[in-house]
Amino acid sequence: YVEKMIDSTFIFQRKFAEGMGHVIHNALALGRILVINRETYEKDNIASTMLYDEETCLFIEDSIEGTAMKILSYSLPHQIKYLSQNARTAFEKNVNFDKGFEEKLKPFFENLL
């Protein structure tokens, strides 16, 4: 599904829970604009530190019309560039696989030996 994300500008995540946030993390890593439920991800969640309405993503509005108008207003090239760059920057700032490996996985593997 990552190939489809690469070809997309907006990634819709309509689910109210997505586990660890694979769709969210992949979209942000690719600098794609998430259209997502506010209620699920504004709570204490791994992804919540990266999701800011109209900065790194677009939160779904109360009405279909409101959501459509929001997406339309952020469909101009300079708006797409702004949200995409912010999404990628948020990912780079908050996700560090090397640090995670060093702090968690490496000690685990060393204890196995």
C-alpha positions in Angstrom: 0.0 0.0 0.0 3.0 2.3 0.3 3.2 2.5 -3.5 -0.4 3.9 -3.5 0.6 6.4 -0.8 3.5 7.6 -2.9 1.1 8.4 -5.8 -1.3 10.2 -3.5 -1.5 13.7 -2.1 -4.1 13.0 0.6 -4.3 9.9 2.8 -7.7 9.3 4.4 -7.6 7.4 7.7 -11.3 7.0 8.7 -10.8 4.3 11.3 -11.3 5.2 14.9 -8.3 3.1 16.0 -5.4 1.8 14.1 -3.2 0.1 16.7 0.3 1.5 16.6 -0.4 3.9 13.7 1.3 2.2 10.7 -0.8 4.2 8.1 -0.2 7.4 10.0 3.6 6.9 10.4 4.0 5.8 6.7 2.0 8.8 5.5 4.0 11.2 7.6 7.3 9.6 6.6 6.4 10.1 3.0 5.2 13.7 3.6 1.6 12.9 2.6 -1.3 14.8 4.0 -3.5 12.8 6.4 -7.2 13.4 6.6 -8.0 11.9 10.0 -10.4 11.7 12.9 -9.5 14.2 15.7 -11.2 12.3 18.5 -9.0 9.2 18.1 -5.6 10.8 17.8 -5.8 13.9 20.1 -5.6 11.6 23.1 -2.5 10.0 24.6 -1.4 8.1 21.5 2.0 7.6 19.9 0.9 9.5 16.8 -0.8 12.4 18.6 2.5 14.2 19.0 2.7 14.6 15.3 -0.9 15.5 14.3 -1.8 19.1 14.3 -4.8 20.3 12.3 -3.9 22.4 9.3 -0.2 22.1 10.2 0.7 18.5 9.6 -2.7 17.0 8.8 -6.4 17.8 8.3 -8.9 16.7 10.9 -12.2 15.5 9.6 -15.0 18.1 10.3 -18.4 17.4 11.7 -20.0 17.4 8.2 -19.0 15.9 4.9 -19.3 19.4 3.4 -17.0 20.9 6.0 -14.4 18.3 5.3 -14.7 18.7 1.6 -14.3 22.4 1.8 -11.2 22.0 4.1 -9.6 19.6 1.6 -10.4 21.9 -1.3 -8.9 24.9 0.5 -5.7 22.9 1.1 -5.5 21.6 -2.5 -3.5 24.6 -3.8 0.1 23.7 -4.6 1.6 26.0 -1.9 -0.7 24.6 0.7 0.1 21.0 -0.3 3.8 21.8 -0.1 3.3 23.5 3.4 1.4 20.5 4.9 3.6 17.9 3.2 6.8 19.5 4.5 5.4 19.9 8.0 4.2 16.3 8.0 7.7 15.0 7.1 9.4 17.3 9.6 7.1 16.1 12.4 8.0 12.5 11.5 11.7 13.2 11.5 11.5 15.1 14.8 9.5 12.4 16.6 10.5 9.1 15.2 14.1 7.8 15.6 14.5 4.1 14.8 18.2 4.1 15.6 17.6 5.5 19.1 14.8 2.9 19.6 17.1 0.1 18.5 20.0 1.3 20.8 17.8 1.8 23.8 15.4 -1.2 23.5 16.2 -3.8 20.9 20.0 -3.9 21.2 20.0 -4.6 25.0 17.3 -7.3 24.4 19.4 -9.0 21.7 22.5 -8.8 23.9 20.7 -10.5 26.8 19.7 -13.4 24.5 23.3 -14.2 23.9 
